[in-house]
């Protein structure tokens, strides 16, 4: 039984830092418009903003926006 069909067995990932959030959200808005949202763009358990969608052409997309960096531990002298 072949579950994969040519053309729908891949995903494309877009990732960036918080400084890229506006640009990545713009991509998300355009990619999800007219398509299907699998996981809404929102806070993920690992602290980033993450979402998955399928665009109107059937291409699967993953968008990840890095969360705030954890503070560096204080150095002990």
C-alpha positions as CSV (number, residue, x, y, z in Angstrom):
1,X,0.0,0.0,0.0
2,X,1.6,3.3,-1.2
3,X,0.5,6.2,1.1
4,X,2.6,8.8,-0.6
5,X,1.6,10.5,-3.8
6,X,4.1,12.4,-6.0
7,X,4.1,16.0,-5.1
8,X,2.6,15.9,-1.6
9,X,5.2,14.1,0.4
10,X,7.4,17.1,1.4
11,X,7.2,20.2,3.5
12,X,9.1,23.5,3.4
13,X,10.2,25.2,6.6
14,X,10.7,28.9,7.1
15,X,12.6,29.8,10.3
16,X,14.0,33.1,11.6
17,X,14.8,35.1,14.7
18,X,12.5,37.5,16.5
19,X,13.8,40.4,14.4
20,X,12.3,38.6,11.4
21,X,8.9,38.2,13.0
22,X,7.1,40.7,10.8
23,X,8.4,39.2,7.6
24,X,7.7,35.6,8.7
25,X,4.1,36.5,9.8
26,X,3.6,38.2,6.4
27,X,4.7,34.9,4.7
28,X,2.3,33.0,7.0
29,X,-0.6,35.2,6.1
30,X,-0.1,34.8,2.4
31,X,0.6,31.1,2.5
32,X,-2.3,30.2,4.7
33,X,-4.8,32.4,2.7
34,X,-6.9,30.1,0.6
35,X,-5.2,27.0,2.0
36,X,-5.7,25.0,5.2
37,X,-4.1,25.7,8.6
38,X,-3.0,22.5,10.2
39,X,-1.6,24.2,13.4
40,X,-2.3,27.9,13.9
41,X,0.7,30.2,14.3
42,X,1.1,30.5,18.0
43,X,3.3,29.8,21.0
44,X,4.8,26.3,20.9
45,X,5.9,24.2,23.9
46,X,9.6,24.9,23.2
47,X,9.1,28.7,23.4
48,X,9.0,29.7,19.7
49,X,6.1,30.8,17.7
50,X,5.2,27.9,15.3
51,X,2.5,27.0,12.8
52,X,1.8,24.6,9.9
53,X,-0.3,25.1,6.9
54,X,-1.0,23.8,3.4
55,X,-1.1,26.5,0.7
56,X,-3.7,26.7,-2.0
57,X,-1.4,24.6,-4.3
58,X,-1.1,21.7,-1.8
59,X,2.4,22.6,-0.6
60,X,3.0,22.0,3.2
61,X,4.7,24.8,5.1
62,X,6.2,25.1,8.6
63,X,6.9,28.5,10.0
64,X,9.0,29.0,13.1
65,X,9.9,32.3,14.8
66,X,12.5,32.0,17.5
67,X,11.4,32.8,21.0
68,X,13.2,35.1,23.4
69,X,16.7,33.7,24.2
70,X,17.2,32.4,27.7
71,X,19.4,34.6,29.8
72,X,23.0,33.5,30.2
73,X,23.8,32.1,33.6
74,X,25.8,34.4,35.8
75,X,29.5,33.7,35.8
76,X,30.9,32.7,39.2
77,X,34.2,34.2,40.2
